[in-house]
Amino acid sequence: MSGGGRRAAPRRSRPRAPLAARLPQLGLSAGVTVLLVAWGYLVFLAIDLGDRARRGTEDAALAWLLLALATVGAVACLFLVLLLGTRLWRSLTAPPGRPDAPRDDRPDEPRPPGGRRAAR
């Protein structure tokens, strides 16, 4: 066995951004967390209200109405979680300095007419 070292890729680290530059990311992550907790509570509430409504007590009509509202609220919360989560993911994976830049490093060159097949 030879005594060569490990074959590891060189570390590519970029300097950390100051806190002021990361505030939008912190706000997005806080929003995602709050909305996930609200979604969980609304789902729990909808399950409890569905149980009450199916038992047919004297407040069953109100339970059905509140069940529908809790369901719509839970769907809206989950939609907003997905929306804010994708924004957070994009802000975390974007190259530094250009948050809306495409991920590839190719310059914007004109494409040949007809695509790749015609360029052959």
ABEGO torsion letter per residue (X at the ends): XBABBBBBBBBBBBBBBBAAAAAAAAAAAAAAAAAAAAAAAAAAAAAAAAAAAAAGBAAAAAAAAAAAAAAAAAAAAAAAAAAAAAAAAAAAABBBGBAABBABABBBBBBBBGEAAAAX
